[in-house]
Amino acid sequence: MAQQLSDAELAGQPAAYWTGVAYESLIAFTRARHAEHGFTQLQFWLLRNLSKNDLLPDGGGLTIPELQQAMSSYLRAEDDLDAEAEALLARGWLIRDHEGRLWITKAGEEARLSLKRHAPAIRAQIHNGIDDADYVTTLKVLRQMIQNTGGSM
């Protein structure tokens, strides 16, 4: 159980530390929930980035380097797009053309929609006990800190 700190004690806590702890915890939690449903977060992202009904509105196929570029803001160092794409190829959710471009299949699109149905439950678990107004305030504070330190959003 986490120790309860007073407002004064919290005010002295380093935001960078706590945002890092929150990031690691949220990623681990989300990835574990995905695994419980038989897929990885990275596989879901691949399907989303290749779907004309999601993040690739013009449709078409993408190479692994193109996917790495498209996903660069949320990939982690340990993420292996090649291995995850191979797993999706084996499932028949992706196909690869003669130019090395990956394309989502009909089965892949159906899987993407099925996997997407789990997102609200995962979000609900993460947001349990957090008022929407508090959540919005927290994001506003974090965005302001990013702006104050010259970061980009």
C-alpha positions as CSV (number, residue, x, y, z in Angstrom):
1,M,0.0,0.0,0.0
2,A,1.3,3.4,-1.0
3,Q,2.2,5.8,1.8
4,Q,-0.2,8.8,2.0
5,L,1.7,12.1,1.8
6,S,0.4,15.5,2.8
7,D,-0.2,18.2,0.1
8,A,2.9,20.0,1.3
9,E,5.0,16.8,1.0
10,L,3.5,16.1,-2.5
11,A,4.3,19.7,-3.6
12,G,8.0,18.9,-3.0
13,Q,8.0,15.7,-5.0
14,P,9.8,15.7,-8.3
15,A,7.3,15.5,-11.2
16,A,9.9,13.8,-13.5
17,Y,10.2,10.9,-11.1
18,W,6.5,10.4,-10.7
19,T,5.7,10.8,-14.4
20,G,8.4,8.1,-15.1
21,V,6.9,5.8,-12.6
22,A,3.4,6.4,-14.0
23,Y,4.6,5.8,-17.5
24,E,6.2,2.5,-16.7
25,S,3.2,1.3,-14.6
26,L,0.7,2.3,-17.3
27,I,2.6,0.6,-20.1
28,A,3.1,-2.6,-18.1
29,F,-0.5,-2.7,-17.1
30,T,-1.8,-2.1,-20.6
31,R,0.5,-4.6,-22.2
32,A,-0.5,-7.2,-19.6
33,R,-4.2,-6.7,-20.3
34,H,-3.5,-7.1,-24.1
35,A,-1.6,-10.3,-23.4
36,E,-4.6,-11.6,-21.5
37,H,-6.5,-11.3,-24.7
38,G,-3.9,-13.1,-26.8
39,F,-2.1,-10.3,-28.5
40,T,0.5,-7.7,-27.9
41,Q,0.1,-3.9,-27.8
42,L,2.6,-3.7,-30.6
43,Q,0.5,-6.1,-32.8
44,F,-2.6,-3.9,-32.2
45,W,-0.6,-0.8,-33.1
46,L,0.6,-2.5,-36.3
47,L,-3.0,-3.3,-37.3
48,R,-4.1,0.2,-36.5
49,N,-1.3,1.8,-38.5
50,L,-2.1,-0.4,-41.5
51,S,-5.9,0.0,-41.4
52,K,-7.6,2.4,-43.8
53,N,-10.4,2.5,-41.2
54,D,-8.0,3.7,-38.5
55,L,-4.6,5.4,-38.7
56,L,-3.9,4.9,-42.5
57,P,-7.0,6.5,-44.0
58,D,-5.6,6.4,-47.6
59,G,-5.0,2.7,-47.2
60,G,-2.0,1.0,-48.8
61,G,0.9,-1.0,-47.4
62,L,3.9,0.2,-45.4
63,T,7.4,-1.2,-44.9
64,I,8.8,-1.8,-41.5
65,P,10.9,1.3,-41.7
66,E,7.8,3.3,-42.6
67,L,5.9,1.8,-39.7
68,Q,8.8,2.6,-37.4
69,Q,8.7,6.2,-38.5
70,A,4.9,6.4,-38.1
71,M,5.1,4.8,-34.6
72,S,8.3,6.5,-33.5
73,S,6.7,8.6,-30.8
74,Y,5.4,5.6,-28.9
75,L,7.7,2.7,-29.6
76,R,9.9,1.5,-26.8
77,A,13.6,0.5,-27.2
78,E,12.7,-3.2,-26.7
79,D,9.9,-3.2,-29.3
80,D,10.6,-5.4,-32.2
81,L,8.4,-4.6,-35.2
82,D,9.9,-7.3,-37.4
83,A,9.0,-10.1,-34.9
84,E,5.6,-8.7,-34.2
85,A,4.8,-8.4,-37.9
86,E,6.0,-12.0,-38.5
87,A,3.5,-13.1,-35.8
88,L,0.7,-11.2,-37.6
89,L,1.8,-12.7,-40.9
90,A,1.6,-16.2,-39.4
91,R,-1.9,-15.5,-38.1
92,G,-3.0,-14.3,-41.5
93,W,-3.7,-10.8,-40.2
94,L,-1.1,-9.2,-42.5
95,I,0.4,-10.1,-45.9
96,R,3.7,-8.9,-47.4
97,D,4.0,-7.9,-51.0
98,H,7.0,-8.3,-53.3
99,E,8.3,-4.8,-52.3
100,G,8.3,-5.7,-48.6
101,R,5.2,-3.7,-47.8
102,L,2.8,-5.0,-45.2
103,W,-0.9,-4.9,-45.8
104,I,-3.7,-5.7,-43.4
105,T,-6.0,-8.5,-44.5
106,K,-9.8,-8.9,-44.0
107,A,-9.0,-11.2,-41.0
108,G,-6.6,-8.6,-39.7
109,E,-9.2,-5.8,-39.9
110,E,-11.7,-8.1,-38.1
111,A,-9.0,-8.8,-35.4
112,R,-8.3,-5.0,-35.1
113,L,-12.0,-4.4,-34.4
114,S,-12.1,-7.2,-31.9
115,L,-9.0,-6.0,-30.1
116,K,-10.4,-2.4,-30.1
117,R,-13.4,-3.6,-28.1
118,H,-11.1,-4.2,-25.1
119,A,-9.8,-0.6,-25.0
120,P,-12.7,0.8,-23.0
121,A,-12.4,-1.8,-20.3
122,I,-8.6,-1.2,-20.0
123,R,-9.2,2.5,-19.8
124,A,-11.9,2.1,-17.2
125,Q,-9.5,0.1,-15.0
126,I,-6.8,2.7,-15.3
127,H,-9.3,5.6,-14.6
128,N,-11.1,3.9,-11.7
129,G,-11.6,6.3,-8.9
130,I,-10.4,9.3,-10.9
131,D,-12.9,12.0,-11.7
132,D,-12.8,13.2,-15.3
133,A,-12.3,16.8,-14.2
134,D,-9.2,15.7,-12.2
135,Y,-7.9,13.7,-15.1
136,V,-8.3,16.8,-17.4
137,T,-6.6,19.0,-14.9
138,T,-3.7,16.6,-14.6
139,L,-3.2,16.5,-18.3
140,K,-3.3,20.3,-18.5
141,V,-0.7,20.5,-15.8
142,L,1.6,18.0,-17.6
143,R,1.1,19.8,-20.9
144,Q,2.1,23.1,-19.2
145,M,5.2,21.5,-17.7
146,I,6.2,20.3,-21.1
147,Q,5.7,23.7,-22.6
148,N,7.6,25.3,-19.7
149,T,10.6,23.1,-20.3
150,G,10.6,23.5,-24.1
151,G,9.3,20.1,-24.9
152,S,7.1,19.3,-27.8
153,M,3.6,17.8,-27.8
